[in-house]
Amino acid sequence: DDLKGLPEYLVYLRDIGVDAILIADPGIFALARQLVPDLPVHISTQANTTNWASTKFWRDNGASRVVMAREVSLRDVKEIHAKVPDIELEGFIHGAMCISYSGRCLLSNYFTHGDRDSNRGECVQCCRFKYNVVEEKRSGQYFPVIEDERGTYIFNSKDLCMVEHLQELLDAGVDSLKIEGRNKSAYYVAVVTNAYRAALDAAMAGKPAPEWALDEVVQVSHREYCTGFFYGRENACQRYADSSYVRNCDVVAVVNRWENGRLYLTQR
């Protein structure tokens, strides 16, 4: 059903002036290259691109950028960039992590009987649920999986935060930074993007991230932070205690404008 109306939609996207389209499926990629060849195609993280050979395949077929899978390490990024230097690499650097391989989770689709597909951006985050074990022949008997006195969330992950490591990402060959924004508030997106903009400007000037930027990403609502797979498996993101957010600050107002030395706010 996803293919119905696709040709018209691709032409529509081209005509309204989008800068690029993000694709994971090889068939849709081929159709896009045929129907709108002048429209740049970026390969989605859902395509699970983890090595230089896959990256080269997409480059050879006309992709201008690959959003690498979240499972790549900094060593992987360096190798991909060294072997395929003539394609842009985008890395996921901040936000919710997934217990499953990028683009390979079917749990949400299964639990919602096909209504909420994670590969269509509608994941219900089943990995955040608390699970018990059921033995096949003991229907209705739920055996708790207990890590400690708080139980355990065996599929739950911490949030990714690479704001202090942007220089290393730049040195590895990352061209674009991907920040989670789906199902987030405008406040969250604005605060996090602003902090990373300042940290990136500092990194490009050979300086450390400003302290206020580091404080901003901590003050916004988030789960415990980690560095994902960039530094190897020893920095894994699993969080067994709970799936709740850290909320140390609240939004109290929205800034409307600055005029004649006065700040005008809408109270929240």
Summary of the structure (lengths in Angstrom):
residues: 268
radius of gyration: 21.1
end to end distance: 42.9
largest distance: 74.0
contacts: 736
relative contact order: 0.11
helix: 34%
strand: 19%
